[in-house]
Amino acid sequence: MRIYDIISRKRDGFELTDEEIHFFIEGYVRGDIQDYHASALLMAIYLNGMTDREMVTLTLEMAKSGDMLDLSAIDGVTADKHSTGGVGDKTTLIVTPIVAALGAKVAKMSGRGLGHTGGTVDKLESIEGFDVALSPERFIETVKKTGICVVGQTGNLAPADKKLYSLRDATATVGCMPLIASSIMSKKLAAGSQCIVLDVKYGSGAFMKTKADAEELSAKMVEIGKMAGRKMAAVISDMDTPLGKNIGNSLEIAEAVEALRGKGSADLREVSLTLASNLISLVKDIDCREARLLCEKALDDGSAYEKFLEFISAQGGNTEMVTDTDKLPKARIIHKITAKEDGFISRTDAEKIGSASVILGAGRVNKEDTIDYTAGIILRKKTGDKVKAGDVIAEFHTNDERLIAPAEKTFFDALTFCEAKPEKSELIYKVIR
């Protein structure tokens, strides 16, 4: 078998066999197949697409290219939740304790933030002592004991995906639906959970800019998971506006705790409960409406909050920072941003708000950048709110005064004002199961 023949077959629109896909992934990871071969095949896939069978085989081969987590030692049903990325998206911190309080076993690997989107691992590390680098043995033991463990992704999780993603980024083949779906799902399958709920975002702050693209990606990922023997659901949700009001690591921990105490933003609560109820529906094999009632009860009676405390403690975190969020690390400078005109906020561009937060120090532009866990933005007004000139619409949190001016410019670029109250956008567009 030759890579030349595989490239030419895909170029001419033929369906690749399982053996050909295996040959490509194994050879590329081993170094026998060069970047220029892989680039040519990626472009052929970009132009001609893949069948569901090809897509599933590619995903499984990428998943098997490195470490595959064995969760068989965990009694009960294992569950995972993945978001395609957004601004102010701290739902993992709320969903995981809800479902764990209801008996699911959450063995989760999460990523760090890059660009305008945040990462769950960074948020958790803003809690003093919290350890995201547990050994595989301790990872399993923590899930067995508490029902939740969240760690950083191992360096050898789906290495084929890491190599291919870098190449896609350099060869203008990132925006290919089968390749996007395979990239995301290879890591989810390698992580080993039986039940997976995907939070697929669309809008300015998401990778998928339109509902149609988000729906297509969701359907492909659900199909991959189903054909790989997993129980799947995908929740398609709006990311045109940041989720909740806090953006930035320790700020988002504080808002997540507020939500777990039954308070906080209605949009954050709704998305979290929708994700949690779909996951519990899969875990317990019950109707989503019944699962929703269970999740609401776990959130409102304090059992999810207690589970969150247990989870933080089990991974070495200082629980005093949860019971009293005023003890979380704080920025030295809090700068109030005021409205420049009267009217309604008709748009709050999530990507630009996220970028302003990065400028203040809350995120990374490059993977090796350090972040300021205390930096970020609290939105005092959001899309649909009426404001008068001089009203405080946001707070900037930072430790470097020089960053305020450029962040403010980006922030105001994100806002659009109008005279009449805008129509409320749809928070949850669709659920694909």
C-alpha positions as CSV (number, residue, x, y, z in Angstrom):
1,M,0.0,0.0,0.0
2,R,1.3,3.5,-0.9
3,I,0.2,6.9,0.4
4,Y,0.4,8.1,-3.2
5,D,-2.4,5.8,-4.2
6,I,-4.5,6.8,-1.2
7,I,-4.2,10.5,-2.1
8,S,-5.0,9.9,-5.7
9,R,-8.1,7.8,-4.8
10,K,-9.5,10.5,-2.5
11,R,-8.6,13.2,-5.0
12,D,-10.8,11.4,-7.6
13,G,-13.7,11.1,-5.1
14,F,-13.4,7.5,-4.1
15,E,-14.3,6.2,-0.6
16,L,-11.2,5.2,1.4
17,T,-11.1,1.8,3.0
18,D,-10.6,1.2,6.8
19,E,-7.2,-0.3,5.9
20,E,-6.2,2.8,3.9
21,I,-7.2,5.2,6.7
22,H,-5.3,3.0,9.3
23,F,-2.2,3.0,7.0
24,F,-2.3,6.8,6.8
25,I,-2.7,7.6,10.5
26,E,-0.2,5.0,11.7
27,G,2.3,6.0,9.1
28,Y,1.9,9.7,9.8
29,V,2.3,9.4,13.6
30,R,5.3,7.2,13.1
31,G,6.9,9.6,10.7
32,D,6.9,7.4,7.6
33,I,4.4,9.6,5.9
34,Q,5.6,13.2,5.4
35,D,3.7,16.5,6.0
36,Y,3.5,17.1,2.2
37,H,1.7,13.8,1.8
38,A,-0.7,14.5,4.7
39,S,-1.3,18.0,3.3
40,A,-2.4,16.6,-0.1
41,L,-4.7,14.1,1.5
42,L,-6.3,16.7,3.8
43,M,-7.0,18.9,0.8
44,A,-8.6,16.0,-1.1
45,I,-10.8,15.3,2.0
46,Y,-11.6,19.1,2.2
47,L,-12.7,19.1,-1.4
48,N,-14.5,15.7,-1.6
49,G,-15.7,15.1,1.9
50,M,-16.0,11.8,3.8
51,T,-18.8,9.3,4.2
52,D,-20.0,8.5,7.8
53,R,-18.0,5.3,7.8
54,E,-14.8,7.0,6.7
55,M,-15.3,9.7,9.3
56,V,-15.9,7.2,12.1
57,T,-12.8,5.1,11.1
58,L,-10.7,8.3,10.9
59,T,-11.8,9.3,14.4
60,L,-11.2,5.9,15.9
61,E,-7.7,5.6,14.3
62,M,-6.9,9.1,15.7
63,A,-8.2,8.1,19.1
64,K,-6.1,4.9,19.1
65,S,-2.9,6.7,18.0
66,G,-2.1,7.5,21.7
67,D,-3.3,6.8,25.2
68,M,-6.8,5.4,25.5
69,L,-8.2,5.8,29.0
70,D,-9.5,2.6,30.6
71,L,-12.4,3.5,32.9
72,S,-13.5,-0.1,33.4
73,A,-12.4,0.0,37.1
74,I,-15.1,2.7,37.8
75,D,-18.4,1.3,39.0
76,G,-21.4,3.0,37.5
77,V,-21.9,4.9,34.2
78,T,-19.2,7.3,33.1
79,A,-20.1,10.6,31.7
80,D,-18.4,13.5,29.9
81,K,-19.4,16.9,28.7
82,H,-17.5,18.9,26.0
83,S,-18.0,22.5,24.8
84,T,-16.7,23.7,21.4
85,G,-15.6,26.9,23.2
86,G,-17.1,30.2,24.1
87,V,-16.8,33.3,26.3
88,G,-17.9,33.2,29.9
89,D,-18.6,29.5,29.4
90,K,-18.2,28.0,32.9
91,T,-20.9,25.4,32.5
92,T,-18.5,22.4,33.2
93,L,-18.1,23.8,36.8
94,I,-21.9,23.6,37.2
95,V,-22.9,20.6,35.1
96,T,-20.4,18.1,36.5
97,P,-21.4,18.5,40.2
98,I,-25.1,18.3,39.3
99,V,-24.7,15.0,37.4
100,A,-22.2,13.6,40.0
101,A,-24.7,14.4,42.8
102,L,-27.2,12.3,40.8
103,G,-24.9,9.3,40.6
104,A,-23.0,9.8,37.3
105,K,-19.2,9.3,37.3
106,V,-17.5,12.2,35.6
107,A,-14.0,11.4,34.4
108,K,-13.1,14.5,32.5
109,M,-10.0,15.8,30.7
110,S,-10.2,19.5,29.9
111,G,-8.1,22.0,28.0
112,R,-6.6,25.4,28.6
113,G,-7.8,28.6,27.1
114,L,-6.4,29.9,23.9
115,G,-7.4,33.1,22.0
116,H,-10.7,34.6,23.1
117,T,-12.1,31.4,24.6
118,G,-11.4,30.3,28.2
119,G,-10.3,26.9,29.5
120,T,-11.7,24.9,32.4
121,V,-8.3,23.9,33.7
122,D,-7.2,27.5,34.0
123,K,-10.3,28.4,35.9
124,L,-9.8,25.6,38.4
125,E,-6.2,26.5,38.8
126,S,-7.2,29.9,40.1
127,I,-8.3,28.0,43.3
128,E,-5.3,27.7,45.6
129,G,-3.8,24.2,45.6
130,F,-6.1,22.7,43.0
131,D,-4.1,19.9,41.1
132,V,-5.0,19.2,37.5
133,A,-1.9,16.9,36.9
134,L,-3.0,13.7,38.7
135,S,-1.5,10.3,37.8
136,P,-3.8,8.0,35.9
137,E,-4.2,5.9,39.1
138,R,-5.2,8.9,41.2
139,F,-7.5,10.1,38.5
140,I,-9.5,6.9,38.6
141,E,-9.5,6.7,42.4
142,T,-10.8,10.3,42.6
143,V,-13.7,9.5,40.3
144,K,-14.5,6.4,42.3
145,K,-14.4,8.3,45.5
146,T,-16.1,11.6,44.7
147,G,-17.9,11.0,41.3
148,I,-15.9,13.8,39.6
149,C,-12.3,14.4,38.5
150,V,-11.2,17.0,36.1
151,V,-7.6,17.0,34.9
152,G,-5.5,18.5,32.0
153,Q,-5.2,16.6,28.8
154,T,-2.4,14.1,28.7
155,G,0.3,14.9,26.2
156,N,-0.2,11.6,24.5
157,L,-4.0,11.9,24.0
158,A,-4.8,11.5,20.3
159,P,-1.3,12.6,19.0
160,A,-2.5,12.1,15.4
161,D,-5.0,14.9,16.0
162,K,-2.3,17.2,17.3
163,K,-0.2,16.7,14.3
164,L,-3.1,16.9,11.8
165,Y,-4.6,20.0,13.5
166,S,-1.3,21.9,13.1
167,L,-1.1,20.9,9.5
168,R,-4.8,21.9,8.9
169,D,-4.1,25.3,10.4
170,A,-1.2,25.9,7.9
171,T,-2.9,24.5,4.8
172,A,-6.4,26.2,4.9
173,T,-8.2,23.0,5.7
174,V,-9.4,23.8,9.2
175,G,-13.0,24.5,8.1
176,C,-13.8,21.0,6.9
177,M,-16.7,19.4,8.8
178,P,-15.6,15.8,8.8
179,L,-12.1,16.9,10.0
180,I,-13.5,19.1,12.7
181,A,-15.8,16.4,13.9
182,S,-13.0,13.8,13.9
183,S,-10.7,16.1,15.8
184,I,-13.1,16.8,18.6
185,M,-14.5,13.2,18.9
186,S,-11.1,11.5,18.8
187,K,-10.2,13.1,22.1
188,K,-13.6,12.4,23.6
189,L,-13.4,8.7,22.6
190,A,-9.9,8.4,23.9
191,A,-11.1,9.8,27.2
192,G,-13.2,6.7,27.6
193,S,-16.7,7.8,28.9
194,Q,-19.8,5.9,28.0
195,C,-22.2,8.9,27.8
196,I,-21.2,12.2,26.1
197,V,-23.0,15.5,25.8
198,L,-21.6,18.1,23.5
199,D,-22.3,21.8,23.9
200,V,-21.9,23.1,20.4
201,K,-21.8,26.9,20.3
202,Y,-22.7,29.2,17.4
203,G,-22.3,32.9,16.9
204,S,-19.6,35.6,17.1
205,G,-17.8,34.0,20.1
206,A,-17.9,30.5,18.7
207,F,-15.9,28.6,16.1
208,M,-19.2,27.8,14.3
209,K,-20.6,31.2,13.2
210,T,-24.0,30.0,12.0
211,K,-26.8,27.7,13.3
212,A,-26.6,25.6,10.1
213,D,-22.9,24.9,10.6
214,A,-23.4,24.1,14.3
215,E,-26.2,21.8,13.4
216,E,-24.2,20.0,10.7
217,L,-21.2,19.6,13.1
218,S,-23.4,18.3,15.9
219,A,-25.1,15.7,13.7
220,K,-21.7,14.4,12.5
221,M,-20.3,14.2,16.1
222,V,-23.4,12.5,17.4
223,E,-23.2,10.0,14.5
224,I,-19.5,9.3,15.2
225,G,-20.2,8.7,18.9
226,K,-23.2,6.5,18.2
227,M,-21.3,4.3,15.6
228,A,-18.4,4.0,18.2
229,G,-20.9,2.6,20.8
230,R,-21.3,5.7,22.9
231,K,-24.6,7.3,24.1
232,M,-24.6,10.8,22.6
233,A,-26.5,14.1,22.7
234,A,-25.5,17.6,21.3
235,V,-27.0,20.8,22.7
236,I,-26.7,23.7,20.2
237,S,-26.5,27.0,22.1
238,D,-26.0,30.7,21.3
239,M,-22.6,32.3,21.8
240,D,-23.3,35.6,20.1
241,T,-23.3,37.1,23.6
242,P,-21.1,36.0,26.5
243,L,-22.6,33.4,28.8
244,G,-23.3,34.8,32.3
245,K,-21.7,38.0,33.4
246,N,-18.2,37.1,34.5
247,I,-15.3,36.5,32.0
248,G,-11.9,35.6,33.4
249,N,-10.7,32.7,35.6
250,S,-11.2,33.4,39.2
251,L,-14.2,35.6,38.3
252,E,-15.8,32.7,36.6
253,I,-15.2,30.4,39.6
254,A,-17.1,33.0,41.7
255,E,-20.0,33.0,39.2
256,A,-20.2,29.2,39.0
257,V,-20.4,29.0,42.8
258,E,-23.1,31.6,42.8
259,A,-25.1,29.4,40.3
260,L,-24.5,26.3,42.4
261,R,-26.1,28.2,45.3
262,G,-29.2,28.7,43.2
263,K,-28.5,32.3,42.3
264,G,-26.9,34.2,39.4
265,S,-27.6,34.7,35.7
266,A,-30.7,33.1,34.2
267,D,-28.9,32.2,30.9
268,L,-26.0,30.4,32.7
269,R,-28.5,28.4,34.7
270,E,-30.6,27.5,31.7
271,V,-27.7,26.2,29.6
272,S,-26.2,24.3,32.5
273,L,-29.5,22.6,33.3
274,T,-30.1,21.7,29.7
275,L,-26.7,20.1,29.4
276,A,-27.0,18.3,32.8
277,S,-30.5,17.0,32.1
278,N,-29.4,15.6,28.7
279,L,-26.4,13.9,30.3
280,I,-28.5,12.4,33.2
281,S,-31.1,11.3,30.6
282,L,-28.4,9.3,28.9
283,V,-26.8,8.0,32.1
284,K,-30.1,6.9,33.7
285,D,-31.9,6.1,30.4
286,I,-34.8,8.3,31.3
287,D,-36.9,11.0,29.6
288,C,-35.3,14.4,29.5
289,R,-38.2,16.0,31.3
290,E,-37.8,13.6,34.2
291,A,-34.0,14.2,34.1
292,R,-34.6,18.0,34.2
293,L,-36.6,17.8,37.4
294,L,-33.8,15.7,39.0
295,C,-31.2,18.2,38.0
296,E,-33.2,21.2,39.2
297,K,-33.6,19.5,42.6
298,A,-29.9,18.8,42.8
299,L,-29.1,22.4,42.0
300,D,-31.8,23.9,44.3
301,D,-31.4,21.7,47.4
302,G,-27.6,22.3,47.7
303,S,-26.5,18.8,46.8
304,A,-24.7,19.9,43.7
305,Y,-22.9,22.6,45.6
306,E,-21.8,20.1,48.3
307,K,-20.5,17.8,45.5
308,F,-18.5,20.7,44.1
309,L,-16.9,21.3,47.5
310,E,-16.1,17.6,47.7
311,F,-14.6,17.7,44.2
312,I,-12.4,20.7,44.9
313,S,-11.2,19.2,48.2
314,A,-10.4,15.8,46.6
315,Q,-8.0,17.5,44.1
316,G,-6.2,19.6,46.8
317,G,-8.1,22.9,46.3
318,N,-8.6,25.3,49.1
319,T,-12.4,25.0,49.8
320,E,-12.4,28.2,51.8
321,M,-12.2,30.0,48.4
322,V,-15.5,28.3,47.5
323,T,-17.4,28.8,50.7
324,D,-16.2,32.4,50.7
325,T,-15.5,33.5,47.1
326,D,-14.1,36.9,48.4
327,K,-11.0,34.8,49.3
328,L,-10.4,34.0,45.6
329,P,-7.4,36.0,44.1
330,K,-8.4,39.5,43.2
331,A,-7.0,42.0,40.7
332,R,-5.3,45.1,42.1
333,I,-7.2,47.4,39.7
334,I,-11.0,47.5,39.1
335,H,-11.9,50.0,36.4
336,K,-15.5,50.9,35.8
337,I,-16.6,51.3,32.1
338,T,-19.6,53.7,31.5
339,A,-22.0,54.0,28.6
340,K,-21.3,56.8,26.2
341,E,-24.9,57.1,25.0
342,D,-28.5,56.4,25.9
343,G,-30.4,53.5,24.4
344,F,-30.6,49.7,24.4
345,I,-27.7,47.4,23.9
346,S,-28.6,45.6,20.7
347,R,-25.5,43.5,20.5
348,T,-22.6,42.4,22.7
349,D,-20.1,40.7,20.4
350,A,-18.8,37.7,22.4
351,E,-15.5,37.3,20.5
352,K,-14.5,41.0,21.0
353,I,-15.5,40.9,24.7
354,G,-13.3,37.8,25.0
355,S,-10.5,39.5,23.2
356,A,-10.8,42.5,25.6
357,S,-10.5,40.1,28.5
358,V,-7.4,38.6,27.0
359,I,-5.9,42.1,26.6
360,L,-6.4,42.6,30.4
361,G,-4.4,39.4,31.0
362,A,-7.1,36.8,31.4
363,G,-6.1,34.7,28.4
364,R,-3.4,33.6,26.0
365,V,-2.6,34.5,22.5
366,N,0.1,31.8,22.3
367,K,0.1,28.4,24.1
368,E,3.2,29.3,26.1
369,D,1.8,32.6,27.4
370,T,1.2,33.0,31.1
371,I,-2.2,34.3,32.3
372,D,-3.3,36.5,35.2
373,Y,-6.0,34.4,37.1
374,T,-7.4,37.6,38.6
375,A,-7.9,39.5,35.3
376,G,-11.2,39.7,33.4
377,I,-14.5,41.5,32.9
378,I,-17.7,41.6,34.8
379,L,-20.6,42.7,32.5
380,R,-23.1,44.9,34.4
381,K,-25.3,45.3,31.3
382,K,-25.8,42.9,28.4
383,T,-27.7,42.6,25.1
384,G,-31.3,43.8,25.6
385,D,-30.6,46.1,28.6
386,K,-31.5,49.7,28.6
387,V,-28.8,52.2,29.6
388,K,-28.2,55.9,30.0
389,A,-25.0,57.7,29.2
390,G,-22.8,57.4,32.3
391,D,-24.3,54.1,33.6
392,V,-21.7,51.5,34.6
393,I,-21.9,48.8,32.0
394,A,-18.8,46.7,32.9
395,E,-15.9,46.4,35.3
396,F,-12.4,45.7,34.1
397,H,-10.2,43.7,36.5
398,T,-6.4,43.8,35.8
399,N,-3.1,44.3,37.5
400,D,-1.6,46.5,34.8
401,E,-3.1,50.0,34.2
402,R,-1.5,50.2,30.8
403,L,-3.9,47.5,29.5
404,I,-7.1,49.3,30.2
405,A,-7.1,51.7,27.2
406,P,-6.6,49.0,24.5
407,A,-9.0,46.7,26.2
408,E,-11.6,49.5,26.4
409,K,-11.3,50.2,22.7
410,T,-11.9,46.5,21.9
411,F,-14.8,46.4,24.4
412,F,-16.7,49.3,22.9
413,D,-16.1,47.8,19.4
414,A,-18.2,44.9,20.7
415,L,-21.2,46.9,21.6
416,T,-24.0,48.1,19.3
417,F,-26.8,50.4,20.6
418,C,-30.3,51.1,19.3
419,E,-33.3,53.1,20.3
420,A,-35.9,50.3,20.5
421,K,-35.6,47.2,22.7
422,P,-34.2,44.3,20.5
423,E,-35.8,41.0,20.2
424,K,-34.5,38.4,22.6
425,S,-32.3,35.8,20.9
426,E,-32.9,32.1,21.2
427,L,-30.5,30.6,23.9
428,I,-31.0,26.9,23.1
429,Y,-31.5,26.4,19.4
430,K,-31.8,22.6,19.2
431,V,-30.9,19.3,20.9
432,I,-29.7,16.4,18.7
433,R,-29.8,13.0,20.3
